[in-house]
Amino acid sequence: MSPFLSWKSPGGTPVAMRLVSFLVFSALLVRLLLFVNQHAVDVLFWDQWDFYTPLFRGDGPWALFSLQHGPHRQGLGMLVTAALAHMSGWNCRWTSFAACAAMVVSAMLAIKLALKCGLGLGLSTVFCSVLFFNLRQWEIFVGTPNISHGALPLVLLLSACHVWFIGSVWLRASLLGLIAFFMIFTGFGLFAGLVIPVVLIGEIVGDRLGDRRSARLPNALALLFILGSWLVFFHGYVFAPAVPGFRFPHERPWEYVPFAGLVLSNAIGVSGHGFASMLVGILLLAILAVVCLVHAGSLFAIGKTDCLPQRQTICTLTAFTLAFVVNTAVGRICLGWEGAGSSRYIPLVAPGFLGIFFCLKYLPSRFLVLSALAATAVCAAGMLNPNQRDAADLEANLEGRPAWCRAYLDCRDPVVASKVSGYLIYPEPEKIRARLQFLETHHLSFLRSVGPNPP
């Protein structure tokens, strides 16, 4: 192991190195919190008016949990959202800070995983801080905050990776089944509901080839539970691609690969859809696929159980991101190349980058530090700040949403408020008239401090 990553660098003391990584972690976290505090506005925006529907109706927990929004369900995230809404009087800023909290938990889980996978605390802390506290993913915080989409699935996925290290096979299988259930229902965590069973099957086959019997029964029962979870998920499910013009297969199916690559390259700040972006994206996609396939194949190794949880973790992380980018390519290519550059995809791409980072442990010591530094520098250069297009959107949101709220308070008409402010908080303002009246009647969100009657 590298002396630097094991805290025994000859050029410094363990205390000094711990302090440096802690300061980086703290600085990026404070920066994120200040950013959210500045840009989060207490008003529902765009899709929030739709997936808050059960709250407007006063539906029960199962209706909240099983709510379908687009191609996924809201799951555990909607229960958290409802709890925050009830505690705060529907203060939408709470949801933004909840997304921050989810990323903090994710970063801490990822750092702990790095230690379990054989990397040290130093660069792992810095790398994970960049990966989870960057502003390139601004949409999950202050765009249309929805913790079910990416932030909470990330916490659940990393928790599942920790479960691979549990020694008790019955406890491990039980927790994997439970986490898979919540992930299947919670946003795009549903891809973990495909990945975890495949990894379990790999372990079962490896056990059989190695004549190991202890984990077969609990793993088989976990698989049955996950299958049952999928059956419940699909009960009443409606296929909803949520984009106009969706079709499968695409008339130019060879474009799926570069599109999936662009999702990855845009995540690290190689913006646009030119030749360089596509080349970088395809290279990242190839690395991700090779890492995933190698570790998936290693699950069948006979007699090698000591590093099995590490292989399962890397396989889970990379396979999850591969499944996400492939699905995104299939579902969003109809929007054109620009559809690959959404900042809300970054939390769902992060597990793949984390899995690749964990593979640095295989390098000789003399290359490990340089490789880890390079990976951290590349991610920091492209991810720490929003790109130019995102910065313009942020500025428009920061000015437009408060202006819309002020205009609505003056006229109590969403259509007029949209015209006066020059800003839309919903594509068809007339459709949210009754919901705004509901908020005003019950003194919720930005209408908490005003009476039910217009001035």
Secondary structure, DSSP 8 states (H G I E B T S, - for coil): --TTTTT--TTS-HHHHHHHHHHHHHHHHHHHHHHHHHH--SS--TTHHHHTHHHHHT--HHHHHT-EETTEE-HHHHHHHHHHHHHHTS-HHHHHHHHHHHHHHHHHHHHHHHHHTT--HHHHHHHHHHHHH-STTTIIIIIS--TTTTHHHHHHHHHHHHHTT-S-HHHHHHHHHHHHHHHHHSGGGGGHHHHHHHHHHHHHHHHHHTT--TTHHHHHHHHHHHHHHHHHHHTT------STT--SS-SSGGGHHHHHHHHHHHHTT--SSSHHHHHHHHHHHHHHHHHHHHHHHHTT-TT--TTHHHHHHHHHHHHHHHHHHHHHHHHHGGG-GGGGG-GGGHHHHHHHHHHHHHGGGGS-HHHHHHHHHHHHHHHHHHHSS--HHHHHHHHHHHHHHHHHHHHHHHH--HHHHHHHHT--SSSSGGGGHHHHHHHHHTT-GGGTTS-SS--
